[in-house]
Amino acid sequence: MLRLTKQETKKNLKQLGSNVLDQIKHEKNPALDVPIRTLSNVKYDPKSKMITMGEGLAKRYFFNIGHVRKFVQTIEAAAVAKELIDVGKHLSLRETFYRMKRTLPNSNINLVDEQEESNAAIEDLELITDASRELLHINANKLGSVAGKVVIEDKGDTIDWSKLGSGGWAIPSNVEDIIFKKVDAKFVIYLEKAAEWERLHEDRVWEKLNCIIISSQGQATRGIRRLLQRLHMEYKLPVYILVDGDPWGAYIYSVIKYGSISLAHISQELAIPGAKMLGLTAEDVVKYGLQKHLIKFEEVDVKRLEQVKNYDWFKDHKEWQKQFKLWKELNGKVELAALSSKGITFISDKYIPDKIKNKEWLD
């Protein structure tokens, strides 16, 4: 997906409406062609090292009892997006849900009952219009922090990431219009856990190692992934990923590096093929004597391990297959927080500097 302009986004929304009206005028059953967002319609391109969307389409008809609800939800999402663009305002995903939630005339049926329905309609709209959610003026919640020797301009405000106290800068859903005024860093560290980010921030790792530290809480949001990609692409900064030692951590790394299955249509805007997995690896568990901190795998963890190891982008990767084999043998996971057992500032003073210096990462 190429990044559209505001005018192109608006044009595509209007075209969607015109197509539906044209079908009605010609007495056809109005239909939408929606790309299929499943693993079966996703391809891995070894050359670009990105997950891309296949060509599979699902036809969604208005006069079909199994389709009509999603059809109308998608059209309503388009109407909300056009209104937002027209007035130059934004809504959160939650606000968009309430904007769409209403009872259909002469019925007791709600257009949407749960936010999952409006979220799905917005994702379908992205695929149909080739416009990202952010271009449709719909934003997600802020779920990340960043610190470093970086100065940006955001909506006219100058913000210095090195002077924002203990909380750092809260990363917004849409980082596309942020202007970088100064970037003084050698690399970027991404952490899946906010607690570990706070450890690194208090230890001023961003200053000592001249880097940028970014965190989320679990899976990285689109805003975080786009910010990471911009720093990597525009400033050629290496991106190192720090996640818990388990299949879920491997998946978080996978999404940042290759893109995600559900968002394969915008991999070019989010994926970072050059990202490297710094830890926590199975070898680290042995090297740093963390075996006593193993949390035994449950059935869901074992299933996730088997699923992730068989992804196209992992299945022929010898180092990653070795990693999955070792985790299976350990039969347990270790959280990043376990490194604190080696010392309060061990992760900042020893673990991260040594791994980067010795190039101990997975690519």
Residue frames as qw, qx, qy, qz and C-alpha x, y, z in Angstrom:
[[0.000, 0.889, 0.457, 0.000, 0.00, 0.00, 0.00],
 [0.389, 0.336, -0.020, 0.857, 1.35, 3.41, -1.01],
 [0.149, -0.490, -0.497, 0.701, 0.80, 6.24, 1.41],
 [0.173, 0.697, 0.549, 0.428, -2.04, 8.40, 0.09],
 [0.066, 0.175, -0.144, 0.972, -2.54, 12.14, 0.42],
 [0.255, 0.317, 0.592, -0.696, -5.55, 13.60, 2.18],
 [0.499, 0.398, -0.192, -0.745, -7.10, 14.38, -1.19],
 [0.421, 0.198, -0.838, -0.286, -6.51, 10.84, -2.48],
 [0.007, -0.135, -0.906, 0.401, -8.01, 9.35, 0.69],
 [0.380, 0.396, 0.342, -0.763, -11.10, 11.51, 0.33],
 [0.487, 0.371, -0.494, -0.617, -11.36, 10.60, -3.36],
 [0.281, 0.081, -0.955, -0.056, -11.23, 6.87, -2.57],
 [0.164, 0.273, 0.755, -0.573, -13.96, 7.23, 0.06],
 [0.473, 0.446, 0.027, -0.759, -16.16, 9.05, -2.44],
 [0.414, 0.303, -0.744, -0.429, -15.43, 6.37, -5.04],
 [0.018, -0.084, -0.967, 0.238, -16.58, 3.70, -2.60],
 [0.333, 0.436, 0.515, -0.659, -19.89, 5.49, -2.17],
 [0.444, 0.480, -0.316, -0.687, -20.24, 6.11, -5.92],
 [0.229, 0.182, -0.928, -0.229, -19.66, 2.43, -6.70],
 [0.117, 0.275, 0.880, -0.368, -22.41, 1.36, -4.29],
 [0.375, 0.538, 0.231, -0.718, -24.84, 3.97, -5.67],
 [0.350, 0.419, -0.599, -0.586, -24.04, 2.94, -9.23],
 [0.094, -0.021, -0.994, -0.042, -24.87, -0.69, -8.43],
 [0.227, 0.442, 0.679, -0.541, -28.18, 0.39, -6.89],
 [0.366, 0.543, -0.110, -0.748, -29.05, 2.53, -9.93],
 [0.415, 0.311, -0.737, -0.434, -28.47, -0.45, -12.19],
 [0.845, -0.211, 0.030, -0.491, -30.64, -2.59, -9.90],
 [0.656, 0.264, -0.680, 0.193, -27.74, -4.82, -8.90],
 [0.766, -0.583, -0.254, 0.094, -27.19, -6.38, -5.49],
 [0.032, 0.910, -0.343, 0.232, -24.72, -3.88, -3.94],
 [0.952, -0.148, -0.117, 0.241, -21.44, -5.59, -3.13],
 [0.141, -0.901, 0.410, 0.005, -18.03, -4.79, -1.66],
 [0.863, 0.281, -0.356, 0.222, -14.79, -6.54, -2.59],
 [0.460, -0.815, 0.306, -0.174, -12.87, -6.99, 0.65],
 [0.482, 0.496, -0.704, 0.157, -9.31, -8.45, 0.69],
 [0.873, -0.365, -0.318, -0.065, -9.09, -11.48, 2.97],
 [0.062, -0.760, 0.504, -0.405, -7.08, -10.84, 6.16],
 [0.917, -0.320, 0.212, -0.108, -5.98, -14.36, 7.09],
 [0.460, -0.533, 0.641, 0.305, -2.75, -16.37, 6.97],
 [0.681, 0.302, 0.638, 0.196, -4.02, -18.16, 3.86],
 [0.428, 0.839, 0.249, 0.226, -3.97, -14.85, 1.94],
 [0.232, -0.918, 0.292, 0.139, -0.60, -13.66, 3.22],
 [0.876, 0.371, -0.120, 0.285, 2.71, -14.18, 1.44],
 [0.536, -0.724, 0.204, 0.384, 6.26, -13.83, 2.72],
 [0.607, 0.773, -0.123, 0.134, 8.63, -12.13, 0.29],
 [0.840, -0.308, 0.008, 0.448, 12.20, -13.37, 1.05],
 [0.510, 0.446, 0.098, 0.729, 13.68, -10.57, -1.07],
 [0.121, -0.687, 0.015, -0.716, 12.09, -7.68, 0.83],
 [0.307, -0.065, -0.805, 0.504, 11.81, -9.72, 4.07],
 [0.341, 0.016, 0.252, -0.905, 8.25, -8.52, 4.49],
 [0.280, 0.375, 0.875, -0.126, 4.82, -10.08, 4.82],
 [0.188, 0.121, -0.313, -0.923, 2.59, -8.98, 1.96],
 [0.616, 0.276, 0.459, -0.578, -1.11, -9.29, 1.23],
 [0.340, 0.101, 0.853, 0.383, -2.24, -11.82, -1.35],
 [0.206, -0.015, -0.408, -0.889, -4.88, -11.24, -4.02],
 [0.158, -0.379, -0.912, 0.005, -7.72, -13.16, -2.34],
 [0.251, -0.167, 0.017, -0.953, -10.99, -11.25, -2.15],
 [0.069, 0.379, 0.887, -0.256, -14.27, -11.87, -0.36],
 [0.154, -0.378, -0.440, -0.800, -17.47, -10.59, -1.97],
 [0.020, -0.311, -0.702, 0.640, -19.78, -9.00, 0.58],
 [0.092, -0.424, -0.614, -0.660, -23.39, -8.45, -0.59],
 [0.287, -0.151, 0.276, -0.905, -26.06, -6.17, 0.85],
 [0.802, -0.048, -0.065, -0.591, -28.90, -8.55, -0.01],
 [0.692, 0.103, -0.705, 0.120, -27.39, -11.50, 1.81],
 [0.656, -0.702, -0.129, -0.246, -28.45, -12.24, 5.36],
 [0.865, -0.288, -0.071, 0.406, -24.95, -13.43, 6.23],
 [0.549, 0.214, 0.075, 0.804, -23.26, -10.34, 4.77],
 [0.019, -0.818, -0.333, -0.468, -25.60, -7.41, 5.29],
 [0.536, -0.817, -0.131, 0.165, -24.49, -6.50, 8.82],
 [0.625, -0.350, 0.233, 0.658, -20.79, -6.22, 7.95],
 [0.361, 0.501, 0.442, 0.651, -21.68, -4.49, 4.66],
 [0.165, -0.894, -0.281, -0.307, -23.59, -1.73, 6.45],
 [0.630, -0.696, 0.001, 0.346, -20.96, -1.43, 9.19],
 [0.609, -0.032, 0.304, 0.732, -18.25, -0.82, 6.58],
 [0.160, 0.661, 0.392, 0.619, -20.33, 1.82, 4.81],
 [0.402, -0.889, -0.208, -0.062, -21.03, 3.53, 8.15],
 [0.679, -0.464, 0.119, 0.556, -17.30, 3.52, 8.98],
 [0.454, 0.292, 0.367, 0.757, -16.67, 5.18, 5.61],
 [0.094, -0.835, -0.357, -0.409, -19.28, 7.86, 6.38],
 [0.568, -0.790, -0.071, 0.221, -17.67, 8.59, 9.75],
 [0.660, -0.191, 0.248, 0.683, -14.18, 8.78, 8.17],
 [0.294, 0.542, 0.387, 0.685, -15.35, 11.18, 5.45],
 [0.287, -0.902, -0.260, -0.193, -17.00, 13.44, 8.03],
 [0.663, -0.620, 0.049, 0.417, -13.79, 13.49, 10.11],
 [0.562, 0.067, 0.331, 0.755, -11.66, 14.40, 7.09],
 [0.100, 0.738, 0.416, 0.521, -14.15, 17.09, 6.01],
 [0.360, -0.909, -0.108, -0.180, -14.05, 18.84, 9.41],
 [0.406, 0.624, -0.503, 0.439, -10.35, 18.15, 10.06],
 [0.556, -0.545, 0.435, -0.453, -10.94, 16.29, 13.33],
 [0.408, 0.235, -0.882, 0.027, -9.93, 12.89, 14.73],
 [0.796, -0.390, 0.070, -0.458, -11.70, 10.25, 16.81],
 [0.238, -0.410, 0.872, -0.119, -10.26, 7.40, 18.86],
 [0.302, -0.040, -0.909, -0.283, -11.29, 3.84, 18.06],
 [0.061, -0.373, -0.817, 0.435, -13.52, 3.90, 21.13],
 [0.227, 0.468, 0.167, -0.838, -15.16, 7.16, 20.12],
 [0.330, 0.209, -0.638, -0.664, -15.70, 5.82, 16.61],
 [0.159, -0.213, -0.963, 0.037, -17.48, 2.81, 18.09],
 [0.072, 0.528, 0.603, -0.593, -19.92, 5.09, 19.93],
 [0.233, 0.423, -0.231, -0.844, -20.30, 7.23, 16.83],
 [0.340, 0.093, -0.798, -0.489, -21.35, 4.13, 14.89],
 [0.089, -0.236, -0.934, 0.255, -23.45, 2.56, 17.63],
 [0.407, 0.112, 0.109, -0.900, -27.09, 3.40, 16.95],
 [0.500, 0.262, 0.800, -0.201, -30.34, 1.54, 16.52],
 [0.078, 0.097, 0.680, 0.723, -31.49, 1.07, 12.93],
 [0.423, 0.029, 0.032, -0.905, -34.82, 2.81, 12.14],
 [0.809, -0.016, -0.140, -0.570, -37.99, 0.75, 12.71],
 [0.824, 0.063, -0.555, 0.098, -36.06, -2.02, 14.46],
 [0.635, -0.751, 0.168, -0.065, -34.41, -2.98, 17.73],
 [0.904, 0.120, 0.055, 0.408, -31.14, -3.83, 15.98],
 [0.261, -0.859, 0.213, 0.386, -27.95, -1.91, 16.70],
 [0.611, 0.733, -0.297, -0.042, -25.56, -1.21, 13.86],
 [0.513, 0.353, -0.695, 0.360, -22.73, -2.35, 16.14],
 [0.746, -0.603, -0.228, -0.163, -22.96, -3.97, 19.57],
 [0.774, -0.496, 0.097, 0.381, -19.27, -4.33, 20.44],
 [0.003, 0.865, -0.326, -0.380, -16.15, -2.32, 19.62],
 [0.508, -0.196, 0.760, 0.355, -14.63, -5.37, 17.93],
 [0.518, 0.602, 0.598, 0.112, -17.26, -4.93, 15.21],
 [0.198, 0.972, 0.016, -0.127, -16.43, -1.28, 14.52],
 [0.348, -0.663, 0.571, 0.336, -12.70, -2.05, 14.65],
 [0.579, 0.101, 0.753, 0.296, -13.15, -4.80, 12.05],
 [0.426, 0.810, 0.403, 0.024, -15.19, -2.47, 9.83],
 [0.027, -0.938, 0.243, 0.246, -12.43, 0.15, 9.99],
 [0.456, -0.403, 0.714, 0.346, -9.80, -2.45, 9.06],
 [0.564, 0.434, 0.672, 0.205, -11.93, -3.57, 6.11],
 [0.246, 0.949, 0.159, -0.114, -12.29, 0.06, 5.06],
 [0.276, -0.735, 0.487, 0.383, -8.50, 0.43, 5.08],
 [0.512, -0.044, 0.783, 0.350, -8.21, -2.46, 2.65],
 [0.438, 0.682, 0.579, 0.087, -10.99, -1.24, 0.36],
 [0.154, 0.984, 0.074, -0.053, -9.76, 2.36, 0.15],
 [0.758, 0.296, -0.166, 0.557, -5.98, 1.72, 0.35],
 [0.047, -0.737, 0.202, -0.644, -5.90, 4.30, 3.15],
 [0.413, -0.009, -0.765, 0.495, -4.47, 3.61, 6.59],
 [0.347, -0.698, -0.614, 0.126, -6.59, 4.13, 9.69],
 [0.342, -0.499, -0.134, 0.785, -4.58, 7.21, 10.56],
 [0.052, 0.028, 0.439, 0.897, -5.34, 8.75, 7.14],
 [0.289, -0.536, -0.694, -0.385, -9.01, 8.07, 7.86],
 [0.155, -0.547, 0.234, -0.788, -8.57, 10.27, 10.97],
 [0.851, -0.435, -0.137, -0.262, -9.16, 7.39, 13.41],
 [0.200, 0.620, -0.658, 0.378, -6.55, 6.90, 16.13],
 [0.771, -0.274, -0.566, 0.103, -5.76, 4.26, 18.73],
 [0.543, -0.839, -0.026, 0.009, -4.81, 4.88, 22.37],
 [0.219, 0.775, -0.538, 0.249, -1.33, 5.97, 23.40],
 [0.940, -0.335, 0.039, -0.044, 0.51, 2.92, 24.73],
 [0.842, 0.170, -0.092, 0.504, 4.19, 3.73, 24.58],
 [0.299, -0.921, 0.082, 0.233, 7.01, 5.89, 25.90],
 [0.762, 0.444, -0.035, 0.469, 10.26, 7.17, 24.40],
 [0.355, -0.892, 0.129, 0.247, 13.38, 8.96, 25.66],
 [0.777, 0.125, 0.237, 0.569, 16.62, 10.02, 24.02],
 [0.207, -0.521, 0.108, 0.821, 18.59, 12.96, 22.68],
 [0.201, 0.397, 0.696, 0.563, 15.98, 13.81, 20.09],
 [0.148, 0.413, 0.247, -0.864, 14.08, 17.03, 19.44],
 [0.187, 0.407, 0.800, 0.400, 10.85, 16.97, 17.45],
 [0.263, 0.083, 0.033, -0.961, 8.13, 19.33, 16.35],
 [0.016, -0.359, -0.931, -0.068, 4.59, 18.04, 16.83],
 [0.029, -0.796, -0.571, -0.196, 1.67, 20.26, 15.80],
 [0.086, 0.862, -0.025, 0.498, 3.76, 23.38, 16.30],
 [0.622, -0.749, 0.204, -0.104, 5.19, 22.34, 19.68],
 [0.457, 0.586, -0.638, 0.202, 8.91, 21.70, 20.11],
 [0.871, -0.439, 0.093, -0.200, 9.52, 18.63, 22.29],
 [0.213, 0.629, -0.730, 0.164, 12.86, 17.42, 23.66],
 [0.883, -0.158, -0.411, -0.163, 12.74, 13.69, 24.45],
 [0.597, 0.119, -0.567, 0.555, 15.65, 14.07, 26.89],
 [0.012, 0.115, -0.399, 0.909, 13.79, 16.53, 29.13],
 [0.574, -0.310, -0.376, -0.658, 10.42, 14.97, 29.92],
 [0.540, -0.451, 0.482, -0.522, 10.96, 13.63, 33.44],
 [0.392, -0.213, 0.888, -0.113, 10.38, 10.04, 34.49],
 [0.684, 0.392, 0.524, -0.322, 7.50, 9.38, 32.09],
 [0.356, -0.060, 0.657, 0.662, 9.16, 10.24, 28.80],
 [0.357, 0.227, -0.240, -0.874, 7.15, 11.27, 25.74],
 [0.615, 0.243, 0.689, -0.297, 3.85, 9.45, 25.23],
 [0.114, -0.115, 0.731, 0.662, 3.87, 8.11, 21.65],
 [0.558, 0.322, 0.184, -0.742, 0.67, 9.03, 19.79],
 [0.769, 0.288, 0.568, -0.060, -1.23, 6.81, 17.39],
 [0.626, 0.726, 0.183, 0.220, -0.27, 8.93, 14.39],
 [0.519, -0.626, 0.194, 0.549, 3.40, 9.94, 14.11],
 [0.646, 0.466, 0.411, 0.443, 3.43, 10.72, 10.40],
 [0.184, 0.899, 0.127, 0.377, 3.43, 14.51, 10.71],
 [0.614, -0.726, 0.079, 0.300, 6.12, 14.64, 13.41],
 [0.511, 0.794, -0.228, 0.240, 9.14, 16.65, 12.24],
 [0.833, -0.327, -0.092, 0.437, 12.54, 15.55, 13.53],
 [0.080, 0.983, -0.129, 0.100, 14.60, 18.64, 14.35],
 [0.034, 0.687, -0.705, 0.170, 17.55, 16.83, 15.96],
 [0.982, -0.127, -0.073, -0.121, 18.42, 13.13, 16.27],
 [0.098, 0.693, -0.681, 0.217, 21.58, 12.34, 18.23],
 [0.826, -0.228, 0.450, -0.253, 21.69, 8.55, 18.62],
 [0.011, 0.444, -0.850, -0.285, 23.61, 5.50, 17.44],
 [0.260, -0.135, -0.926, -0.238, 20.75, 3.00, 17.68],
 [0.580, -0.313, 0.001, -0.752, 17.26, 2.35, 19.04],
 [0.068, 0.013, -0.965, 0.255, 16.25, -0.14, 21.74],
 [0.599, -0.262, -0.266, -0.708, 12.65, -1.33, 21.75],
 [0.025, -0.077, 0.905, -0.418, 11.29, -3.08, 24.88],
 [0.373, -0.393, -0.720, -0.433, 7.97, -4.88, 25.06],
 [0.494, -0.602, -0.584, 0.227, 7.62, -4.11, 28.77],
 [0.040, -0.887, -0.028, -0.459, 7.12, -0.62, 30.18],
 [0.718, -0.688, 0.072, 0.073, 8.70, -1.71, 33.49],
 [0.797, -0.073, 0.205, 0.563, 12.02, -2.46, 31.78],
 [0.321, 0.699, 0.171, 0.615, 11.84, 0.84, 29.89],
 [0.382, -0.892, -0.009, -0.243, 11.51, 2.60, 33.25],
 [0.824, -0.424, 0.148, 0.346, 14.58, 0.73, 34.49],
 [0.649, 0.263, 0.241, 0.671, 16.60, 1.87, 31.45],
 [0.061, 0.831, 0.178, 0.523, 15.26, 5.40, 31.69],
 [0.568, -0.822, 0.032, -0.021, 16.12, 5.76, 35.37],
 [0.782, -0.303, 0.275, 0.471, 19.60, 4.44, 34.58],
 [0.217, 0.852, -0.161, -0.448, 19.78, 6.97, 31.72],
 [0.721, 0.011, 0.604, 0.341, 20.82, 4.29, 29.25],
 [0.501, 0.789, 0.312, 0.171, 19.77, 6.58, 26.40],
 [0.021, -0.970, 0.243, -0.006, 22.46, 9.03, 27.56],
 [0.569, -0.554, 0.587, 0.158, 25.20, 6.54, 28.51],
 [0.621, 0.082, 0.705, 0.332, 24.90, 4.50, 25.30],
 [0.141, 0.394, -0.271, -0.867, 23.77, 7.42, 23.13],
 [0.027, -0.210, -0.910, -0.355, 20.61, 5.68, 21.99],
 [0.498, -0.187, -0.073, -0.844, 16.83, 6.01, 21.95],
 [0.038, 0.075, 0.966, -0.244, 14.70, 3.80, 24.18],
 [0.528, -0.072, -0.258, -0.806, 11.12, 2.99, 23.23],
 [0.104, 0.045, 0.960, -0.255, 8.58, 0.75, 24.93],
 [0.544, -0.260, -0.414, -0.683, 5.02, -0.47, 24.64],
 [0.513, -0.226, 0.670, -0.487, 3.03, -2.80, 26.85],
 [0.736, 0.223, 0.637, -0.051, 2.97, -6.06, 24.95],
 [0.589, 0.430, 0.505, 0.461, 2.51, -5.89, 21.19],
 [0.212, -0.260, 0.085, 0.938, 3.75, -2.63, 19.69],
 [0.384, 0.719, 0.410, -0.408, 1.06, -0.24, 18.47],
 [0.626, 0.626, 0.299, 0.358, 1.04, 1.04, 14.91],
 [0.001, -0.988, 0.093, -0.126, 2.29, 4.42, 16.11],
 [0.582, -0.642, 0.471, 0.166, 5.29, 2.79, 17.81],
 [0.782, 0.129, 0.512, 0.332, 6.06, 0.58, 14.81],
 [0.453, 0.816, 0.200, 0.297, 5.87, 3.55, 12.44],
 [0.213, -0.945, 0.247, -0.024, 8.09, 5.64, 14.73],
 [0.716, -0.378, 0.527, 0.259, 10.65, 2.83, 14.88],
 [0.714, 0.413, 0.444, 0.350, 10.54, 2.48, 11.11],
 [0.233, 0.955, 0.046, 0.177, 10.96, 6.20, 10.52],
 [0.394, -0.821, 0.403, 0.095, 14.02, 6.35, 12.82],
 [0.754, -0.128, 0.580, 0.281, 15.46, 3.29, 11.09],
 [0.615, 0.558, 0.439, 0.344, 14.78, 4.41, 7.52],
 [0.169, 0.958, 0.081, 0.219, 15.30, 8.16, 7.79],
 [0.210, -0.875, 0.416, -0.128, 18.30, 8.12, 10.13],
 [0.706, 0.368, -0.602, 0.060, 19.75, 4.66, 9.42],
 [0.340, -0.522, 0.616, -0.482, 19.57, 3.72, 13.10],
 [0.374, 0.020, -0.927, -0.016, 19.85, 0.00, 13.98],
 [0.650, -0.380, 0.040, -0.657, 16.80, -1.27, 15.88],
 [0.251, 0.162, -0.921, 0.251, 17.34, -3.81, 18.67],
 [0.672, -0.383, -0.302, -0.557, 14.38, -5.68, 20.12],
 [0.050, 0.206, -0.839, 0.501, 14.18, -6.76, 23.78],
 [0.713, -0.239, -0.250, -0.610, 11.31, -9.09, 24.64],
 [0.720, -0.364, 0.511, -0.297, 10.49, -11.85, 27.10],
 [0.063, 0.367, -0.900, -0.226, 12.07, -15.21, 26.36],
 [0.513, 0.248, 0.778, -0.266, 9.07, -17.12, 25.04],
 [0.352, 0.350, 0.717, 0.489, 7.15, -17.72, 21.78],
 [0.058, 0.903, 0.420, -0.074, 5.06, -14.61, 22.42],
 [0.259, -0.776, 0.227, 0.529, 8.23, -12.51, 22.52],
 [0.407, -0.067, 0.701, 0.582, 9.36, -14.11, 19.26],
 [0.253, 0.668, 0.661, 0.232, 6.03, -13.13, 17.72],
 [0.080, -0.935, -0.139, 0.316, 6.36, -9.51, 18.89],
 [0.334, -0.522, 0.504, 0.602, 9.81, -9.42, 17.28],
 [0.395, 0.249, 0.779, 0.417, 8.40, -11.03, 14.14],
 [0.180, 0.848, 0.499, -0.017, 5.67, -8.40, 13.78],
 [0.135, -0.884, 0.127, 0.429, 8.15, -5.52, 14.10],
 [0.344, -0.405, 0.657, 0.534, 10.62, -7.06, 11.67],
 [0.190, 0.123, 0.847, 0.482, 8.42, -8.68, 9.01],
 [0.418, -0.127, -0.224, -0.871, 4.99, -7.14, 9.53],
 [0.419, 0.035, 0.769, -0.482, 1.81, -8.72, 10.85],
 [0.171, 0.264, 0.904, 0.289, -0.69, -11.04, 9.21],
 [0.109, 0.755, 0.618, -0.193, -3.69, -8.80, 9.89],
 [0.071, 0.908, -0.019, -0.413, -1.86, -5.67, 8.67],
 [0.683, -0.013, 0.518, 0.515, 0.01, -7.21, 5.74],
 [0.393, 0.777, 0.393, 0.296, -1.46, -4.52, 3.49],
 [0.000, -0.976, 0.114, -0.187, 0.63, -1.83, 5.20],
 [0.882, -0.260, 0.033, 0.391, 3.88, -3.73, 5.84],
 [0.552, 0.474, 0.045, 0.684, 5.79, -1.15, 3.80],
 [0.145, -0.779, 0.041, -0.608, 4.80, 1.50, 6.35],
 [0.693, -0.635, 0.168, -0.297, 5.46, -0.58, 9.47],
 [0.978, -0.078, -0.005, 0.193, 7.91, -3.46, 8.95],
 [0.077, -0.880, 0.466, 0.046, 11.64, -3.12, 9.74],
 [0.951, 0.222, -0.210, 0.038, 13.49, -5.96, 7.94],
 [0.462, 0.541, -0.501, 0.493, 16.77, -4.78, 9.48],
 [0.564, -0.635, 0.247, -0.468, 15.55, -5.14, 13.08],
 [0.511, 0.263, -0.791, 0.208, 17.52, -7.53, 15.30],
 [0.773, -0.542, -0.255, -0.210, 16.45, -9.61, 18.28],
 [0.107, 0.656, -0.583, 0.467, 18.78, -8.72, 21.17],
 [0.133, 0.014, -0.916, 0.379, 17.11, -10.90, 23.79],
 [0.493, -0.514, 0.678, -0.183, 15.94, -12.57, 25.86],
 [0.654, 0.333, -0.622, -0.275, 17.26, -15.74, 24.16],
 [0.950, -0.255, -0.155, -0.094, 17.31, -19.31, 25.36],
 [0.719, 0.256, -0.354, 0.540, 21.11, -19.12, 25.50],
 [0.058, -0.599, 0.271, -0.752, 20.84, -16.13, 27.86],
 [0.797, -0.478, -0.051, -0.366, 18.88, -18.26, 30.31],
 [0.941, -0.099, -0.160, 0.282, 21.85, -20.62, 30.65],
 [0.512, 0.462, -0.196, 0.697, 24.61, -18.01, 30.33],
 [0.119, -0.516, 0.262, -0.807, 23.19, -15.81, 33.09],
 [0.173, -0.059, -0.905, 0.385, 21.89, -18.64, 35.29],
 [0.424, -0.051, 0.083, -0.900, 18.20, -17.79, 34.99],
 [0.399, -0.097, -0.878, -0.245, 16.90, -21.38, 34.99],
 [0.131, -0.309, -0.793, 0.509, 15.37, -20.99, 38.45],
 [0.240, 0.373, 0.176, -0.879, 13.19, -18.20, 37.04],
 [0.155, -0.061, -0.811, -0.561, 11.61, -20.41, 34.38],
 [0.569, 0.141, 0.366, -0.723, 7.82, -20.25, 34.28],
 [0.393, 0.045, 0.904, 0.160, 6.63, -23.63, 33.07],
 [0.235, 0.031, -0.542, -0.806, 4.91, -23.62, 29.69],
 [0.578, 0.256, 0.573, -0.522, 1.17, -24.13, 29.63],
 [0.601, 0.338, 0.695, 0.201, -0.56, -25.83, 26.74],
 [0.342, 0.911, 0.213, -0.087, -1.30, -22.49, 25.10],
 [0.153, -0.827, 0.446, 0.306, 2.43, -21.61, 25.14],
 [0.525, -0.151, 0.784, 0.295, 3.41, -24.92, 23.53],
 [0.522, 0.626, 0.573, 0.085, 0.80, -24.44, 20.80],
 [0.157, 0.968, -0.035, -0.193, 2.02, -20.91, 20.17],
 [0.362, -0.602, 0.619, 0.350, 5.60, -22.13, 19.92],
 [0.554, 0.164, 0.767, 0.280, 4.64, -24.70, 17.26],
 [0.390, 0.829, 0.399, -0.028, 2.63, -22.11, 15.36],
 [0.002, 0.942, -0.216, -0.256, 5.33, -19.44, 15.31],
 [0.455, -0.453, 0.679, 0.355, 8.18, -21.82, 14.40],
 [0.531, 0.304, 0.741, 0.276, 6.27, -22.88, 11.27],
 [0.278, 0.874, 0.100, -0.386, 5.76, -19.37, 9.90],
 [0.782, 0.563, 0.074, 0.258, 7.34, -19.07, 6.43],
 [0.191, 0.870, -0.288, 0.353, 9.75, -16.40, 7.68],
 [0.473, -0.638, 0.560, -0.237, 11.01, -18.66, 10.49],
 [0.964, -0.011, 0.225, -0.143, 10.75, -22.24, 9.22],
 [0.852, 0.403, -0.073, 0.327, 13.93, -22.14, 7.09],
 [0.020, 0.847, -0.346, 0.404, 15.91, -19.95, 9.49],
 [0.739, 0.054, -0.616, 0.268, 18.49, -22.21, 11.18],
 [0.172, 0.207, -0.534, 0.801, 19.26, -19.92, 14.12],
 [0.520, -0.206, 0.132, -0.818, 15.60, -19.38, 14.92],
 [0.859, -0.078, -0.429, -0.266, 14.77, -23.06, 14.59],
 [0.546, 0.111, -0.657, 0.509, 17.58, -23.74, 17.05],
 [0.150, -0.232, 0.365, -0.889, 16.03, -21.14, 19.37],
 [0.737, -0.172, -0.126, -0.641, 12.59, -22.77, 19.21],
 [0.807, 0.023, -0.587, 0.063, 14.15, -26.19, 19.88],
 [0.322, 0.168, -0.610, 0.704, 15.95, -24.87, 22.96],
 [0.401, -0.219, 0.226, -0.861, 12.78, -23.26, 24.34],
 [0.839, -0.108, -0.355, -0.397, 10.92, -26.52, 23.85],
 [0.689, 0.064, -0.633, 0.347, 13.65, -28.32, 25.79],
 [0.056, 0.191, -0.481, 0.854, 13.55, -25.73, 28.57],
 [0.286, -0.516, -0.789, -0.171, 9.75, -26.11, 28.63],
 [0.279, -0.755, -0.424, 0.415, 9.36, -22.69, 30.18],
 [0.300, 0.790, 0.138, 0.517, 9.61, -18.96, 29.63],
 [0.516, -0.371, -0.270, 0.723, 11.70, -16.27, 31.29],
 [0.101, 0.948, 0.292, 0.075, 10.64, -12.65, 31.56],
 [0.420, 0.644, -0.185, 0.612, 13.02, -9.72, 31.06],
 [0.443, -0.777, 0.146, -0.423, 12.36, -8.76, 34.68],
 [0.951, -0.271, -0.051, 0.139, 14.29, -11.87, 35.77],
 [0.623, 0.468, -0.205, 0.592, 17.52, -10.09, 34.82],
 [0.253, -0.787, 0.188, -0.530, 17.05, -7.93, 37.94],
 [0.912, -0.411, -0.004, 0.007, 18.00, -11.01, 39.98],
 [0.797, 0.185, -0.078, 0.570, 21.58, -10.42, 38.76],
 [0.323, -0.238, -0.167, 0.901, 21.54, -6.87, 40.09],
 [0.210, 0.726, 0.426, -0.497, 19.21, -3.88, 40.06],
 [0.314, 0.803, -0.190, -0.469, 20.95, -2.22, 37.11],
 [0.586, -0.186, 0.726, 0.307, 22.34, -5.41, 35.50],
 [0.579, 0.598, 0.536, 0.140, 20.23, -5.04, 32.35],
 [0.198, 0.980, 0.011, -0.026, 21.50, -1.47, 31.85],
 [0.242, -0.831, 0.485, 0.129, 25.14, -1.85, 32.92],
 [0.396, -0.352, 0.828, 0.182, 25.99, -5.32, 31.67],
 [0.614, 0.322, 0.720, -0.021, 23.38, -7.20, 29.66],
 [0.507, 0.825, 0.229, -0.101, 22.56, -4.67, 26.92],
 [0.058, 0.874, -0.426, -0.227, 26.08, -3.17, 26.47],
 [0.433, -0.355, 0.809, 0.176, 27.72, -6.59, 26.27],
 [0.642, 0.392, 0.659, 0.011, 25.23, -8.03, 23.80],
 [0.437, 0.889, 0.063, -0.119, 25.53, -5.07, 21.46],
 [0.116, -0.795, 0.563, 0.194, 29.33, -4.93, 21.74],
 [0.394, -0.244, 0.874, 0.146, 29.65, -8.67, 21.03],
 [0.465, 0.201, -0.475, -0.719, 26.92, -8.61, 18.35],
 [0.059, 0.079, 0.981, -0.168, 24.99, -11.30, 20.19],
 [0.514, 0.302, 0.219, -0.773, 21.67, -10.97, 18.40],
 [0.496, 0.287, 0.807, 0.142, 19.35, -12.93, 16.16],
 [0.141, 0.348, -0.300, -0.877, 18.68, -11.51, 12.70]]
